[in-house]
Amino acid sequence: MRSFILLASFALFALTFSLPTIGTQQSAAVMGKLLCNGKPYPTTIVKLWDVDTLDLNDLMAEGRSDENGTFALSGSETELTTIDPRLSIYHNCNDEAVECFRRVDIGIPSDFVTEGAFPAKTFDIGILNLSGELPGEARECINS
């Protein structure tokens, strides 16, 4: 019985560390330009996620917009099924006095998902003016 427990513990340990390598490595990339009241909006937090149904979402990349309001992110994740990439933009455009950030989520179409570590193409969200309330906008407190 003792050897069975030892063997089962070892198998569970090995399975736990092999799970991240099961599946296919997939990647996605996104870019765009952010404005606030028609002017470039620098230092805006942007994050690229793989949205998961059964477990926690995976952060694939994060960054900030530059002095021109532009940003570009790319990242990869290993999953059994096709990844579901989403861009989250955290900002305070016209909202500096209120606690926490306004969060805007933009789904990235599946035809912009590439098998492998490096994305073959980039999803361009274009120019997004953050001054008005956008569909699905939420408020989220994060460490900046």
MDTraj code that builds the backbone (N, CA, C; nanometers):
import mdtraj as md
import numpy as np

residues = "MET ARG SER PHE ILE LEU LEU ALA SER PHE ALA LEU PHE ALA LEU THR PHE SER LEU PRO THR ILE GLY THR GLN GLN SER ALA ALA VAL MET GLY LYS LEU LEU CYS ASN GLY LYS PRO TYR PRO THR THR ILE VAL LYS LEU TRP ASP VAL ASP THR LEU ASP LEU ASN ASP LEU MET ALA GLU GLY ARG SER ASP GLU ASN GLY THR PHE ALA LEU SER GLY SER GLU THR GLU LEU THR THR ILE ASP PRO ARG LEU SER ILE TYR HIS ASN CYS ASN ASP GLU ALA VAL GLU CYS PHE ARG ARG VAL ASP ILE GLY ILE PRO SER ASP PHE VAL THR GLU GLY ALA PHE PRO ALA LYS THR PHE ASP ILE GLY ILE LEU ASN LEU SER GLY GLU LEU PRO GLY GLU ALA ARG GLU CYS ILE ASN SER".split()
xyz = np.array([
    [0.0826, -0.1196, 0.0000],
    [0.0000, 0.0000, 0.0000],
    [0.0869, 0.1259, 0.0000],
    [0.1929, 0.1205, 0.0798],
    [0.2817, 0.2356, 0.0886],
    [0.3477, 0.2652, -0.0460],
    [0.3884, 0.1603, -0.1178],
    [0.4518, 0.1811, -0.2486],
    [0.3494, 0.2332, -0.3501],
    [0.2231, 0.1934, -0.3369],
    [0.1187, 0.2439, -0.4258],
    [0.0998, 0.3945, -0.4054],
    [0.0964, 0.4371, -0.2800],
    [0.0802, 0.5793, -0.2494],
    [0.1999, 0.6584, -0.3021],
    [0.3189, 0.6037, -0.2857],
    [0.4391, 0.6695, -0.3357],
    [0.4360, 0.6805, -0.4880],
    [0.3963, 0.5723, -0.5545],
    [0.3878, 0.5715, -0.7004],
    [0.2800, 0.6691, -0.7491],
    [0.1653, 0.6703, -0.6830],
    [0.0568, 0.7614, -0.7207],
    [0.0981, 0.9071, -0.6995],
    [0.1692, 0.9343, -0.5914],
    [0.2172, 1.0702, -0.5652],
    [0.3153, 1.1148, -0.6726],
    [0.4059, 1.0255, -0.7113],
    [0.5028, 1.0575, -0.8160],
    [0.4317, 1.0830, -0.9489],
    [0.3328, 1.0004, -0.9820],
    [0.2586, 1.0171, -1.1074],
    [0.1834, 1.1503, -1.1079],
    [0.1223, 1.1856, -0.9966],
    [0.0509, 1.3125, -0.9862],
    [0.1473, 1.4303, -1.0002],
    [0.2637, 1.4195, -0.9370],
    [0.3664, 1.5231, -0.9463],
    [0.4125, 1.5401, -1.0908],
    [0.4402, 1.4302, -1.1588],
    [0.4858, 1.4346, -1.2984],
    [0.3774, 1.4918, -1.3892],
    [0.2529, 1.4530, -1.3668],
    [0.1420, 1.5033, -1.4476],
    [0.1241, 1.6537, -1.4291],
    [0.1364, 1.6996, -1.3062],
    [0.1206, 1.8418, -1.2770],
    [0.2218, 1.9262, -1.3534],
    [0.3462, 1.8812, -1.3593],
    [0.4489, 1.9590, -1.4277],
    [0.4481, 1.9398, -1.5781],
    [0.3812, 1.8371, -1.6272],
    [0.3759, 1.8172, -1.7723],
    [0.2548, 1.8854, -1.8356],
    [0.1544, 1.9227, -1.7564],
    [0.0334, 1.9838, -1.8115],
    [0.0594, 2.1091, -1.8948],
    [0.1486, 2.2004, -1.8528],
    [0.1702, 2.3189, -1.9361],
    [0.2272, 2.2872, -2.0741],
    [0.2860, 2.1700, -2.0922],
    [0.3442, 2.1361, -2.2220],
    [0.2480, 2.0566, -2.3091],
    [0.1333, 2.0187, -2.2558],
    [0.0343, 1.9474, -2.3353],
    [-0.0461, 2.0515, -2.4119],
    [-0.0644, 2.0298, -2.5393],
    [-0.1386, 2.1249, -2.6210],
    [-0.0504, 2.1826, -2.7293],
    [-0.0998, 2.2867, -2.7926],
    [-0.0302, 2.3507, -2.9035],
    [0.0016, 2.4947, -2.8667],
    [0.1250, 2.5359, -2.8913],
    [0.1605, 2.6754, -2.8686],
    [0.0982, 2.7594, -2.9793],
    [0.0279, 2.8653, -2.9386],
    [-0.0416, 2.9540, -3.0309],
    [-0.0114, 3.0981, -2.9920],
    [-0.0199, 3.1877, -3.0882],
    [0.0146, 3.3268, -3.0610],
    [-0.0845, 3.4225, -3.1267],
    [-0.0812, 3.5455, -3.0793],
    [-0.1650, 3.6520, -3.1348],
    [-0.0937, 3.7849, -3.1130],
    [-0.1278, 3.8827, -3.1958],
    [-0.0713, 4.0171, -3.1833],
    [-0.1799, 4.1199, -3.2114],
    [-0.1672, 4.2355, -3.1463],
    [-0.2648, 4.3429, -3.1623],
    [-0.1914, 4.4768, -3.1562],
    [-0.2434, 4.5737, -3.2296],
    [-0.1860, 4.7080, -3.2282],
    [-0.2977, 4.8099, -3.2441],
    [-0.2676, 4.9353, -3.2156],
    [-0.3661, 5.0401, -3.2338],
    [-0.3157, 5.1729, -3.1826],
    [-0.4037, 5.2719, -3.1895],
    [-0.3727, 5.4056, -3.1401],
    [-0.4875, 5.4505, -3.0512],
    [-0.4536, 5.5027, -2.9332],
    [-0.5532, 5.5450, -2.8357],
    [-0.5541, 5.6969, -2.8239],
    [-0.6751, 5.7520, -2.8230],
    [-0.6940, 5.8959, -2.8089],
    [-0.7822, 5.9238, -2.6881],
    [-0.7648, 6.0432, -2.6312],
    [-0.8555, 6.0944, -2.5289],
    [-0.8919, 6.2354, -2.5720],
    [-1.0188, 6.2580, -2.5989],
    [-1.0666, 6.3873, -2.6498],
    [-0.9939, 6.4277, -2.7775],
    [-0.9673, 6.3299, -2.8624],
    [-0.9063, 6.3559, -2.9916],
    [-0.7554, 6.3730, -2.9903],
    [-0.6918, 6.3617, -2.8726],
    [-0.5468, 6.3780, -2.8620],
    [-0.4832, 6.2450, -2.8229],
    [-0.3581, 6.2196, -2.8655],
    [-0.2904, 6.0950, -2.8285],
    [-0.2926, 6.0749, -2.6769],
    [-0.3158, 5.9516, -2.6357],
    [-0.3303, 5.9197, -2.4934],
    [-0.2163, 5.8273, -2.4509],
    [-0.1063, 5.8856, -2.3973],
    [0.0105, 5.8047, -2.3608],
    [-0.0061, 5.7341, -2.2265],
    [0.0787, 5.6380, -2.2027],
    [0.0922, 5.5590, -2.0783],
    [-0.0335, 5.4805, -2.0407],
    [-0.1203, 5.4550, -2.1342],
    [-0.2394, 5.3743, -2.1085],
    [-0.1984, 5.2279, -2.0965],
    [-0.2492, 5.1596, -1.9955],
    [-0.2164, 5.0185, -1.9733],
    [-0.2949, 4.9327, -2.0722],
    [-0.2243, 4.8450, -2.1424],
    [-0.2878, 4.7510, -2.2354],
    [-0.2387, 4.6101, -2.2027],
    [-0.3318, 4.5142, -2.2056],
    [-0.2974, 4.3751, -2.1749],
    [-0.3609, 4.2830, -2.2781],
    [-0.2855, 4.1824, -2.3182],
    [-0.3329, 4.0800, -2.4110],
    [-0.3555, 3.9526, -2.3316],
    [-0.4792, 3.9041, -2.3317],
    [-0.5195, 3.7869, -2.2538],
    [-0.5598, 3.6722, -2.3453],
    [-0.5462, 3.5508, -2.2939],
    [-0.6137, 3.4342, -2.3501],
    [-0.7283, 3.4057, -2.2545],
    [-0.8501, 3.4237, -2.3010],
    [-0.9682, 3.4044, -2.2171],
    [-0.9981, 3.2554, -2.2087],
    [-1.0046, 3.2044, -2.0861],
    [-1.0321, 3.0629, -2.0626],
    [-1.1672, 3.0463, -1.9956],
    [-1.2350, 2.9380, -2.0292],
    [-1.3668, 2.9119, -1.9726],
    [-1.3575, 2.8379, -1.8396],
    [-1.2727, 2.7354, -1.8330],
    [-1.2698, 2.6490, -1.7157],
    [-1.1667, 2.6891, -1.6110],
    [-1.0694, 2.7723, -1.6469],
    [-0.9698, 2.8150, -1.5492],
    [-0.9450, 2.9649, -1.5638],
    [-0.8475, 3.0152, -1.4907],
    [-0.8182, 3.1581, -1.4943],
    [-0.7652, 3.1999, -1.6305],
    [-0.7953, 3.3225, -1.6699],
    [-0.7430, 3.3758, -1.7959],
    [-0.5914, 3.3858, -1.7881],
    [-0.5247, 3.3682, -1.9029],
    [-0.3791, 3.3722, -1.9087],
    [-0.3340, 3.5058, -1.9663],
    [-0.2477, 3.5761, -1.8932],
    [-0.1903, 3.7007, -1.9433],
    [-0.0797, 3.6660, -2.0421],
    [-0.0961, 3.7076, -2.1673],
    [0.0008, 3.6770, -2.2723],
    [0.1029, 3.7891, -2.2900],
    [0.0635, 3.9138, -2.2678],
    [0.1546, 4.0282, -2.2817],
    [0.0897, 4.1507, -2.2195],
    [0.1719, 4.2454, -2.1789],
    [0.1206, 4.3723, -2.1287],
    [0.2190, 4.4838, -2.1608],
    [0.1667, 4.6050, -2.1663],
    [0.2508, 4.7199, -2.1960],
    [0.1726, 4.8482, -2.1762],
    [0.2249, 4.9560, -2.2335],
    [0.1606, 5.0869, -2.2255],
    [0.1694, 5.1553, -2.3611],
    [0.0751, 5.2429, -2.3860],
    [0.0818, 5.3216, -2.5094],
    [0.1963, 5.4224, -2.4980],
    [0.2539, 5.4576, -2.6132],
    [0.3662, 5.5521, -2.6140],
    [0.3152, 5.6964, -2.6202],
    [0.4061, 5.7917, -2.6382],
    [0.3687, 5.9338, -2.6381],
    [0.2738, 5.9708, -2.7513],
    [0.2674, 5.8874, -2.8557],
    [0.1737, 5.9095, -2.9668],
    [0.0410, 5.8364, -2.9467],
    [0.0286, 5.7647, -2.8337],
    [-0.0917, 5.6872, -2.8064],
    [-0.0924, 5.5506, -2.8728],
    [0.0152, 5.5138, -2.9408],
    [0.0190, 5.3847, -3.0106],
    [0.0726, 5.2753, -2.9191],
    [0.0318, 5.1535, -2.9481],
    [0.0787, 5.0372, -2.8732],
    [0.0835, 4.9178, -2.9670],
    [0.1603, 4.8191, -2.9287],
    [0.1662, 4.6909, -2.9999],
    [0.2017, 4.5836, -2.8981],
    [0.1244, 4.4767, -2.8971],
    [0.1478, 4.3637, -2.8074],
    [0.1454, 4.2346, -2.8869],
    [0.2263, 4.1385, -2.8461],
    [0.2160, 4.0032, -2.9005],
    [0.2529, 3.9060, -2.7897],
    [0.1930, 3.7886, -2.7947],
    [0.2206, 3.6883, -2.6933],
    [0.1753, 3.5524, -2.7393],
    [0.2116, 3.4514, -2.6612],
    [0.1734, 3.3147, -2.6964],
    [0.1305, 3.2388, -2.5718],
    [0.0572, 3.1316, -2.5951],
    [0.0065, 3.0462, -2.4881],
    [-0.0085, 2.9057, -2.5439],
    [0.0119, 2.8064, -2.4592],
    [-0.0069, 2.6671, -2.4987],
    [-0.1413, 2.6200, -2.4454],
    [-0.2268, 2.5744, -2.5353],
    [-0.3623, 2.5306, -2.4995],
    [-0.3997, 2.4068, -2.5798],
    [-0.4925, 2.3291, -2.5252],
    [-0.5455, 2.2128, -2.5972],
    [-0.6381, 2.2559, -2.7099],
    [-0.7115, 2.3643, -2.6876],
    [-0.8037, 2.4163, -2.7888],
    [-0.7496, 2.5499, -2.8400],
    [-0.8147, 2.6068, -2.9388],
    [-0.7709, 2.7350, -2.9936],
    [-0.7813, 2.8441, -2.8872],
    [-0.6770, 2.9256, -2.8755],
    [-0.6808, 3.0344, -2.7781],
    [-0.7871, 3.1367, -2.8184],
    [-0.8345, 3.2097, -2.7191],
    [-0.9369, 3.3121, -2.7385],
    [-0.8780, 3.4458, -2.6922],
    [-0.7986, 3.5133, -2.7786],
    [-0.7291, 3.6341, -2.7347],
    [-0.8225, 3.7543, -2.7197],
    [-0.7899, 3.8360, -2.6193],
    [-0.8682, 3.9561, -2.5913],
    [-0.7734, 4.0673, -2.5477],
    [-0.7958, 4.1859, -2.5985],
    [-0.7216, 4.3041, -2.5561],
    [-0.8025, 4.3750, -2.4481],
    [-0.7369, 4.4091, -2.3375],
    [-0.7992, 4.4914, -2.2341],
    [-0.7231, 4.6229, -2.2255],
    [-0.7983, 4.7327, -2.2281],
    [-0.7416, 4.8672, -2.2188],
    [-0.7903, 4.9267, -2.0868],
    [-0.6961, 4.9688, -2.0018],
    [-0.7276, 5.0253, -1.8708],
    [-0.6912, 5.1741, -1.8748],
    [-0.7896, 5.2615, -1.8540],
    [-0.7631, 5.4047, -1.8706],
    [-0.8494, 5.4892, -1.7780],
    [-0.8152, 5.6178, -1.7725],
    [-0.8899, 5.7162, -1.6937],
    [-0.9247, 5.8390, -1.7771],
    [-0.9431, 5.8225, -1.9063],
    [-0.9775, 5.9352, -1.9933],
    [-1.1088, 5.9982, -1.9450],
    [-1.1055, 6.1287, -1.9180],
    [-1.2214, 6.2035, -1.8659],
    [-1.2737, 6.1474, -1.7342],
    [-1.1870, 6.0829, -1.6580],
    [-1.2325, 6.0115, -1.5392],
    [-1.1247, 6.0105, -1.4310],
    [-1.0341, 6.1074, -1.4317],
    [-0.9181, 6.1046, -1.3429],
    [-0.9541, 6.1091, -1.1949],
    [-1.0658, 6.1699, -1.1587],
    [-1.1020, 6.1867, -1.0181],
    [-1.1648, 6.0616, -0.9569],
    [-1.2031, 5.9661, -1.0386],
    [-1.2719, 5.8469, -0.9892],
    [-1.1699, 5.7365, -0.9641],
    [-1.1914, 5.6616, -0.8550],
    [-1.1011, 5.5503, -0.8245],
    [-1.1107, 5.4417, -0.9311],
    [-1.0032, 5.3697, -0.9446],
    [-0.9937, 5.2556, -1.0359],
    [-0.9927, 5.3018, -1.1821],
    [-0.9824, 5.2069, -1.2715],
    [-0.9720, 5.2350, -1.4146],
    [-1.1010, 5.1987, -1.4866],
    [-1.1238, 5.2659, -1.5980],
    [-1.2252, 5.2202, -1.6931],
    [-1.1573, 5.1106, -1.7750],
    [-1.2270, 5.0009, -1.7988],
    [-1.1699, 4.8899, -1.8761],
    [-1.2548, 4.8649, -1.9990],
    [-1.1874, 4.8591, -2.1125],
    [-1.2518, 4.8274, -2.2394],
    [-1.1895, 4.6981, -2.2894],
    [-1.2723, 4.6006, -2.3265],
    [-1.2244, 4.4726, -2.3791],
    [-1.2592, 4.4625, -2.5267],
    [-1.1620, 4.4171, -2.6048],
    [-1.1821, 4.3982, -2.7483],
    [-1.1373, 4.2576, -2.7842],
    [-1.2302, 4.1778, -2.8355],
    [-1.1962, 4.0427, -2.8787],
    [-1.1149, 4.0453, -3.0070],
    [-1.0216, 3.9533, -3.0172],
    [-0.9387, 3.9415, -3.1372],
    [-0.9902, 3.8220, -3.2161],
    [-1.0269, 3.8417, -3.3423],
    [-1.0841, 3.7322, -3.4225],
    [-0.9901, 3.6115, -3.4317],
    [-1.0499, 3.4932, -3.4373],
    [-0.9714, 3.3689, -3.4387],
    [-0.8819, 3.3565, -3.5613],
    [-0.9139, 3.4256, -3.6713],
    [-0.8259, 3.4151, -3.7880],
    [-0.6963, 3.4944, -3.7694],
    [-0.6810, 3.5623, -3.6550],
    [-0.5549, 3.6277, -3.6211],
    [-0.4734, 3.5448, -3.5218],
    [-0.5170, 3.4224, -3.4929],
    [-0.4424, 3.3300, -3.4076],
    [-0.3521, 3.2458, -3.4968],
    [-0.2253, 3.2359, -3.4584],
    [-0.1253, 3.1621, -3.5348],
    [-0.0734, 3.0462, -3.4511],
    [-0.0539, 2.9312, -3.5130],
    [0.0105, 2.8204, -3.4438],
    [0.1596, 2.8496, -3.4374],
    [0.2172, 2.8403, -3.3178],
    [0.3586, 2.8695, -3.2977],
    [0.3780, 2.9897, -3.2069],
    [0.5034, 3.0199, -3.1771],
    [0.5372, 3.1245, -3.0805],
    [0.5248, 3.2658, -3.1353],
    [0.5294, 3.2801, -3.2676],
    [0.5310, 3.4139, -3.3267],
    [0.4116, 3.4329, -3.4196],
    [0.3306, 3.5373, -3.3953],
    [0.2118, 3.5603, -3.4774],
    [0.2475, 3.5947, -3.6220],
    [0.1707, 3.5390, -3.7150],
    [0.1931, 3.5646, -3.8578],
    [0.1317, 3.6973, -3.9010],
    [0.0281, 3.7418, -3.8290],
    [-0.0345, 3.8695, -3.8629],
    [-0.0820, 3.9381, -3.7356],
    [-0.1054, 4.0674, -3.7477],
    [-0.1413, 4.1506, -3.6332],
    [-0.2803, 4.2091, -3.6534],
    [-0.3634, 4.1991, -3.5507],
    [-0.4960, 4.2595, -3.5530],
    [-0.4814, 4.4077, -3.5181],
    [-0.5244, 4.4957, -3.6077],
    [-0.5153, 4.6401, -3.5883],
    [-0.6524, 4.6926, -3.5467],
    [-0.6625, 4.7437, -3.4244],
    [-0.7915, 4.7976, -3.3786],
    [-0.8174, 4.9361, -3.4364],
    [-0.7175, 4.9932, -3.5028],
    [-0.7318, 5.1264, -3.5601],
    [-0.7135, 5.2333, -3.4541],
    [-0.7841, 5.3449, -3.4716],
    [-0.7767, 5.4566, -3.3776],
    [-0.9011, 5.4518, -3.2900],
    [-0.8801, 5.4487, -3.1588],
    [-0.9910, 5.4373, -3.0645],
    [-0.9911, 5.5586, -2.9722],
    [-1.0997, 5.6368, -2.9770],
    [-1.1147, 5.7515, -2.8884],
    [-1.1834, 5.7034, -2.7609],
    [-1.1142, 5.7140, -2.6485],
    [-1.1621, 5.6608, -2.5212],
    [-1.2470, 5.7599, -2.4420],
    [-1.2756, 5.8779, -2.4976],
    [-1.3445, 5.9815, -2.4206],
    [-1.4902, 5.9469, -2.3903],
    [-1.5576, 5.8769, -2.4784],
    [-1.6962, 5.8377, -2.4534],
    [-1.7034, 5.6992, -2.3919],
    [-1.8203, 5.6645, -2.3390],
    [-1.8376, 5.5300, -2.2842],
    [-1.8540, 5.4320, -2.3997],
    [-1.7769, 5.3246, -2.3954],
    [-1.7788, 5.2251, -2.5024],
    [-1.8616, 5.1039, -2.4613],
    [-1.9177, 5.0306, -2.5575],
    [-1.9993, 4.9126, -2.5257],
    [-1.9218, 4.8118, -2.4407],
    [-1.9857, 4.7621, -2.3371],
    [-1.9253, 4.6608, -2.2512],
    [-1.8206, 4.7144, -2.1553],
    [-1.8071, 4.8450, -2.1470],
    [-1.7062, 4.9040, -2.0591],
    [-1.7361, 4.8702, -1.9135],
    [-1.6306, 4.8472, -1.8366],
    [-1.6446, 4.8135, -1.6948],
    [-1.5429, 4.8954, -1.6156],
    [-1.5504, 4.8869, -1.4861],
    [-1.4529, 4.9530, -1.3992],
    [-1.3760, 4.8438, -1.3255],
    [-1.2428, 4.8607, -1.3209],
    [-1.1602, 4.7590, -1.2557],
    [-1.0442, 4.8256, -1.1829],
    [-1.0197, 4.7800, -1.0612],
    [-0.9069, 4.8288, -0.9824],
    [-0.7901, 4.7327, -1.0023],
    [-0.6809, 4.7844, -1.0573],
    [-0.5603, 4.7040, -1.0776],
    [-0.4411, 4.7838, -1.0276],
    [-0.3322, 4.7138, -1.0001],
    [-0.2074, 4.7821, -0.9658],
    [-0.1448, 4.8309, -1.0939],
    [-0.1182, 4.9580, -1.1012],
    [-0.0573, 5.0124, -1.2223],
    [0.0907, 5.0254, -1.2010],
])
top = md.Topology()
chain = top.add_chain()
for i, resn in enumerate(residues, 1):
    res = top.add_residue(resn, chain, resSeq=i)
    for name in ("N", "CA", "C"):
        top.add_atom(name, md.element.get_by_symbol(name[0]), res)
traj = md.Trajectory(xyz[None], top)
